[in-house]
Amino acid sequence: MSNLLIDLLVVVVLLAIALAVLRFVRGPSDADRLIALDILFAAAIALCAAAALHTRQVLFLDVAIGVALIGFVATLAWARLISRERAAKPPADPER
């Protein structure tokens, strides 16, 4: 694959990382932070794929699979934590 296309891929992924970090920091809700975390993991996988294309070594694809598994487990754990927090909160006052 052309080095120009790989460089373009890296630039686009870095832009996605910057936007995801901004969303992670600003929030405002836990769900926004969870989506930002998913984007960060997807960007990490894309960077591993770009490294594999650039160096022509398949080892980076193994790393990408590991990052995907960690991202999946982290998303499940955080989603479960969010659902437990919402279940523990008292219901809102219906008169308002």
C-alpha positions in Angstrom: 0.0 0.0 0.0 1.2 3.5 -0.7 3.0 5.3 2.0 0.8 8.4 1.3 -2.3 6.4 2.0 -0.9 5.1 5.3 0.1 8.6 6.3 -3.4 9.8 5.5 -4.8 7.0 7.6 -2.6 8.0 10.5 -3.6 11.6 10.3 -7.3 10.8 10.2 -7.0 8.4 13.2 -5.1 11.0 15.2 -7.9 13.5 14.5 -10.4 11.0 15.7 -8.2 10.4 18.8 -8.1 14.2 19.5 -11.9 14.5 19.2 -12.5 11.4 21.4 -10.2 12.7 24.1 -12.1 16.0 24.0 -15.4 14.2 24.4 -14.0 12.0 27.2 -12.8 15.0 29.2 -15.9 17.2 28.6 -18.5 14.5 29.1 -21.1 15.5 30.2 -22.5 12.0 30.9 -20.9 8.6 31.5 -22.4 7.4 28.2 -20.5 10.0 26.3 -17.3 8.9 28.0 -18.1 5.3 27.2 -18.5 6.1 23.5 -15.2 8.1 23.6 -13.5 5.1 25.1 -14.8 2.9 22.2 -13.5 5.4 19.7 -10.1 5.4 21.4 -9.9 1.6 21.2 -11.0 1.6 17.6 -8.3 4.2 16.8 -5.7 2.1 18.6 -6.7 -0.8 16.4 -6.5 1.3 13.3 -3.0 2.5 14.3 -1.9 -1.1 14.8 -3.2 -1.9 11.3 -1.4 1.1 9.8 1.8 -0.1 11.5 1.3 -3.6 10.1 0.9 -2.1 6.6 3.9 0.2 6.9 6.3 -2.4 8.3 4.8 -5.4 6.6 4.9 -7.4 9.9 1.8 -9.3 11.0 2.8 -9.0 14.6 1.0 -5.7 14.8 -2.2 -7.5 13.7 -1.9 -9.8 16.8 -1.5 -6.7 18.9 -4.6 -5.2 17.3 -6.6 -8.4 18.2 -5.4 -8.0 21.8 -6.4 -4.4 21.9 -9.8 -5.3 20.5 -10.4 -7.9 23.2 -9.4 -5.5 26.0 -11.6 -2.8 24.5 -14.6 -5.2 24.4 -14.1 -6.2 28.0 -13.6 -2.6 29.1 -16.7 -1.5 27.4 -18.8 -4.2 29.0 -17.4 -3.5 32.4 -18.0 0.3 32.2 -21.5 -0.2 30.8 -22.3 -2.5 33.6 -21.0 0.0 36.1 -23.2 2.7 34.5 -26.3 0.6 34.7 -25.6 -0.2 38.4 -25.2 3.4 39.2 -28.5 4.3 37.5 -30.3 1.5 39.3 -29.0 2.7 42.6 -30.2 6.3 42.1 -33.6 7.2 43.5 -36.2 7.9 40.8 -36.8 11.5 39.8 -39.7 13.4 41.4 -42.6 12.9 39.0 -44.4 16.1 40.1 -41.8 18.3 38.4 
